[in-house]
Amino acid sequence: MAIKIQVIHMNSCGATPKTIDLIKEVAEEFGAEIELEDVVVSNEEEARKFRHIGSPTIHVNGLDIEPEARNIGQFSLS
């Protein structure tokens, strides 16, 4: 079963390409099958929908990789 990973970011985020490369590298190193989704948010509604708290935001199987961020209720385009 593939691990579902979402990289949620603004189009202008310079850290996103390196983040995606790192995710792929780690998955390959561990032999993990991943399903990588690149999600670009462009307005506040999308930020709320995808729980974007900063660019990039990473979700693994639907959960933010930062446990503290899982309870945040304010989403933005930053």
Contact map, one row per residue, 1 for C-alpha under 8 A:
111000000000000000000000000000001000000000000000000000000000000000000000000000
111100000000000000000000000000011110000000000000000000000000000000000000000000
111110000000000000000000000000011110000000000000000000000001100000000000000000
011111000000000000000000000000000111100000000000000000000001110000000000000000
001111100000000000000000000000000111100000000000000000000111110000000000000000
000111110000000000000000000000000001111000000000000000001111010000000000000000
000011111000000100010000000000000001111000000000000000011110000000000000000000
000001111100000000000000000000000000011110000000010100111110000000000000000000
000000111110100100000000000000000000001110000000000101111000000000000000000000
000000011111100000000000000000000000000111000000000000110000000000000000000011
000000001111100000000000000000000000000111000000000000000000000000000000000000
000000000111110000000000000000000000000000000000000000000000000000000000000000
000000001111111100000000000000000000000000000000000000110000000000000000000000
000000000001111110000000000000000000000000000000000000000000000000000000000000
000000000000111111100000000000000000000000000000000000110000000000000000000000
000000101000111111110000000000000000000000000000000000110000000000000000000000
000000000000011111111000000000000000000000000000000000000000000000000000000000
000000000000001111111100000000000000000000000000000000000000000000000000000000
000000000000001111111110000000000000000000000000000000000000000000000000000000
000000100000000111111111000000000000000000000000000000000000000000000000000000
000000000000000011111111100000000000000000000000000000000000000000000000000000
000000000000000001111111110000000000000000000000000000000000000000000000000000
000000000000000000111111111000000000000000000000000000000000000000000000000000
000000000000000000011111111100000000000000000000000000000000000000000000000000
000000000000000000001111111110000000000000000000000000000000000000000000000000
000000000000000000000111111111000000000000000000000000000000000000000000000000
000000000000000000000011111111111100000000000000000000000000000000000000000000
000000000000000000000001111111111000000000000000000000000000000000000000000000
000000000000000000000000111111110000000000000000000000000000000000000000000000
000000000000000000000000011111110000000000000000000000000000000000000000000000
000000000000000000000000001111111000000000000000000000000000000000000000000000
011000000000000000000000001111111100000000000000000000000000000000000000000000
111000000000000000000000001100111110000000000000000000000000000000000000000000
011110000000000000000000001000011111000000000000000000000000000000000000000000
011110000000000000000000000000001111100000000000000000000000000000000000000000
000111100000000000000000000000000111110000000000000000000000000000000000000000
000111100000000000000000000000000011111000000000000000000000000000000000000000
000001110000000000000000000000000001111100000000000000000000000000000000000000
000001111000000000000000000000000000111110000000000000000000000000000000000000
000000011110000000000000000000000000011111000000000000000000000000000000000000
000000011110000000000000000000000000001111100110000100000000000000000000000010
000000000110000000000000000000000000000111110110000000000000000000000000000010
000000000000000000000000000000000000000011111110000000000000000000000000000010
000000000000000000000000000000000000000001111111000000000000000000000000001110
000000000000000000000000000000000000000000111111100000000000000000000000000000
000000000000000000000000000000000000000011111111110000000000000000000000000000
000000000000000000000000000000000000000011111111111110000000000000000000001110
000000000000000000000000000000000000000000011111111100000000000000000000011100
000000000000000000000000000000000000000000001111111100000000000000000000000000
000000010000000000000000000000000000000000000111111100000000000000000000000000
000000000000000000000000000000000000000000000011111110000000000000000000001000
000000011000000000000000000000000000000010000011111111111000000000000000001110
000000000000000000000000000000000000000000000010001111101000000000001000011111
000000001000000000000000000000000000000000000000000111111000000000000000001111
000000011100101100000000000000000000000000000000000111111000000000000000000011
000000111100101100000000000000000000000000000000000101111100000000000000000000
000001111000000000000000000000000000000000000000000111111110000100000000000000
000011110000000000000000000000000000000000000000000000011111000110000000000000
000011110000000000000000000000000000000000000000000000001111111110000000000000
001111000000000000000000000000000000000000000000000000000111111110000000000000
001110000000000000000000000000000000000000000000000000000011111000000000000000
000111000000000000000000000000000000000000000000000000000011111100000000000000
000000000000000000000000000000000000000000000000000000000011111110000100000000
000000000000000000000000000000000000000000000000000000001111011111101100000000
000000000000000000000000000000000000000000000000000000000111001111100000000000
000000000000000000000000000000000000000000000000000000000000000111111100000000
000000000000000000000000000000000000000000000000000000000000000111111100000000
000000000000000000000000000000000000000000000000000000000000000001111111000000
000000000000000000000000000000000000000000000000000010000000000101111111000000
000000000000000000000000000000000000000000000000000000000000001101111111000000
000000000000000000000000000000000000000000000000000000000000000000011111100000
000000000000000000000000000000000000000000000000000000000000000000011111111000
000000000000000000000000000000000000000000000000000000000000000000000011111000
000000000000000000000000000000000000000000000001000010000000000000000001111100
000000000000000000000000000000000000000000010011001111000000000000000001111110
000000000000000000000000000000000000000000010011000111000000000000000000011111
000000000100000000000000000000000000000011110010000111100000000000000000001111
000000000100000000000000000000000000000000000000000011100000000000000000000111
